[in-house]
Amino acid sequence: MDHKKSITIDGITCFKPEVSENHTDYPSSGLDELYAVEKENFWFITRRERIISTFTRYVSKTSQIFEIGAGTGYVAQGLQKEGYKIAIGEIHLSGLRYAKKNGISECYQFDLFTPPFQNEFNAIGMFDVLEHFEKDVLALTQVSKMLKPEGILLVSVPAHQWLWGQDDILAAHKRRYNKASLIATINKSGLEVLEAKYFFITILPLLYLRKILNRNKENEKIRNNSFHIHPMLNKILLSIIRLENHISNWLPNIAGGSLLIVAQRKK
């Protein structure tokens, strides 16, 4: 890593501060809402638990770990509590400031397409990030260069283009993936897929219903519905997805609201 090209802002090492809050692929809007709700929202809680359980199967506690597009640092905080030492990277300084509040000390502001890292990490995580990039193969190629040989990449994305709706447009997604399309994308970037599993399987009907109900709604109404769930419904969905995560090895791996892939850099 070349620190000569960086400056420090609020204790954060910054390589591209000029594009911090004005990046077309990944807008900073919504980070304030995320920080306010993600610790209570069933979707963020159970996604983090699923990611951590996958991490523990593939990544040792002594590994050098980096999360790209870490947002407010919520997933990284969970991995840190699990005993991992993790650094995070994010284009938006606003997200990294929240990550600092979440107890993540090693924070880097940078642009993935001009990364300051080469052959540096044993494992990298990208959780609901790839779908924001127009050039997803190029993004993964850059990530591959940041990994050490045989390093592990964990990627989660929204699944199935037939679930595409106003929520995706509001979130600035470029696409949703299925197993075949994401594996093909990863293979083009010099990585080899080790595991590909759908999750949020049990709420697929609700996700399709959301698509239908939000079809003609204004963006602000959609945003409010996405972040604010009735506490009782949130509690029920939390229990359902936790059960799903617990029995995931026995569930059919053909569809789900999200997709989690583990890949490895070739030697």
N, C-alpha and C positions, 0 to 999 in steps of 0.2 A: 504494500500500500504506500502510495506516494503522498505523505503529509505536506510536502512543499506546496502542493496545489490547493491546499485547503485553508479555510479560516474557521475560527471558533465563534459560534453564536449561542449564548445561553448554555454553555457547556456542551454543545453539539458540534461535532466535526462536520463542516459543510464544504462540499465540493462543487455544488451548482446552486448557490443560493438565489441566483437571478431567476431561476425557473421554479422556485419553491412552491408558490401558490398559483401558478399560471400554466399548469401542464395540461395539454389538451386531452391526453389519453386517460388521465386519472385526476379529476377535479377534487379540490380539497373540501368542497361543501359536504356537509354531513358528518364531519369528524366530531363536531361539538355534540351532535345528537348521539353519535356512537358512544362517546365517552360517558354520556349520561345514562344510557340504557343497557349497554352490552353486559354489564355485570349481573343484570337481573333477567334479561331476555333469554328464553329457552333456546332459541336458535344459536346464539353466540356461545352460550354455556355448553351445550351438547356438541357443537362443532369443535370447540376447544378440547373437550374431553376425548372426542374421537381422534383428533390430531395427536394429542399427547400419548394415547394408547398405541398409536401406530409408530410414533417416535421411539417409544421404549422397546419396540420389537426390532428396530433397524439401526438405531443410533446409540452409541455408548455415551455414558455420562462424561467421559474425558474428551469427547469430540469438540472441535472448534465449530460452533454453529452460528449461522447467520439467517435472519429472517428478512426477506425483501418485501417491501410494501406493507410494513408492519402496522400501519395505522396508528392507533393509540397504544400499542404494545400489549394488548390484552392476551393474545396467544403466547407471546414471549414471556409475559409475567407467569402464566401457568407452567410453562416449561422450566422457568427459573425455580419455581416452587417445587418442581419435581426433581431438582438437583442438577439441571443442565446450566452451563455457563453460556449465555447467548448474547450476541450483538445483533442490532437491528439496523436496517436501512429503509429509508422512506424519502420520497421526493418532497414531501410537505413538512416544513418546520413545525407547523401547528400540531401535526400528529406526534412528532418526536417530543414536543414539549409535554404532551399528555403522557407519553411513554416514560419520560423522566419522573412524572408524578406516580406512575405505576411501578417505579423502582428499577427501571432498566437504565443502567449507567452508561453502557457503551452504545451510543447512537450516532448514526452517520446519515447526513442528508446528501443524496447523490442521484444522478440520473442513470438508470439501468443501462441505457444504450451507450453511455461513455463511462463504464465502471472504473474505479480506481483500484480494484482488486483483481489479482490473477493467481490461480492455483493456491488459494488461501484457506479454504474451508473444507472440513470433513462432511458437513451436512448443511443444506440450505432449504429453507421453507418459503413457499409462496402460496398464500392462502386467500383465494378469491381476488387474485391480482391479474392473472394471465388474460382473463376475458376482457380486460380494459385496453389491451394493446392491439392496435391495428396489425402490427408486425409481430405476431406471436412467436413464429419460428426464430426470428432474429433475437427476440427477448430471451428465449430459452438457450440460444447459442451463446449469448453473453453470460448467462447464468452458468452454463457448462464450463466456460473458461474460468469462472471464479472458484469452481470446485477443484479440489485435489483429485488426482487420478483415483478412480473407484469411489469417489465421494458420492453421497446420497442426496437426492433431491426429492422433497415431498411437495406436491402441488394439489390444491383443491380448487375446483371450478364449479359454477352452476351447470347443471346437466339438462340436456334435451332441448333442442330448438323448438319443439312443440309446446314447451312451457314458456316460450318467449312472450313477454307482455310489456305493459307500460312500466312496471317496476324495473325491468332491465334497461329501458330507455332512460328512466330517471337516474339510475345508478351508473349511466354512461358505459354500459356493457357494449361490446362489439359483436358478441356471439355467445351462445351456450354450446357445450360440447357433449358428445357421447363417448363411450369407451374407444370406439374405433377411430374417431376423429382426433381425440387427444393423444392416443398412442402414436398415430401417424405423425402428428405434430412434434411430439417428443423425439421420435426416432430420427427426424430430420435434423435435430440439433446436436447430435453426437452423444445422446443418452440412450440407455437401454432400460425398458420398463420391467420392473420386478413384480409389481402388484397394481391392480386397478380395481377399485371397489366403489360401487354406488353407496350412498347413505342418504338419510332423510327419506327412506323408502316408505315408511308408514304414513307420512303426511303428503304423499303425492296427490291424492284427491283434493286436499286443501290447497295445494299449490296451483293445481289446474283451476279450481274454483276462484282463487285469487286472480288469476289471469282473466277469467271471464268477467268477474265483478268490477275489476279495475279498468276494463277496456276503454270506457269513455269518461273516466274520472280525470279531474285536474291534478297536476303534479303534486300540489301542496296537500291535497286530501290523501293521495297515495302515500306520501311521505309520513303523514301523521298515523295512518293505519299500519304502516310497516314497522314503525318504532314503538308504538303504544298499543299493547295488547291487554285485554282485561286480565287482572291478576289470577282469577280462577282458571281461565282458559290457558294462560301461560303456565300455570302449575300442572295442569293436565298434560299439556304438550311436552313439558319438561320430563314428566314421568314416562310418557310414551316413548320419547326418543332415547332416554336413558336405557329403557328396556331393549329397544332396538339395537343400540350399541352393544349391549351385553350379549345378545344372541345373534349378532351380525354374521358370524361364521355359518349359521344354519339358514340364513335367508337367501332367496334367489338373487343373483347378482346381474340383473337384467335391466333395472331402471331405478331411478331415485332422483331426488331433488338436487343432489350434489354428487360430485365424483372426486375421489381422492386417489391419486396415483403416486407410487413410489418408483423412482428411477435411479439409475446409477451411471456415473460418467465412466466411459470405457477407458481402459488403460492407455 
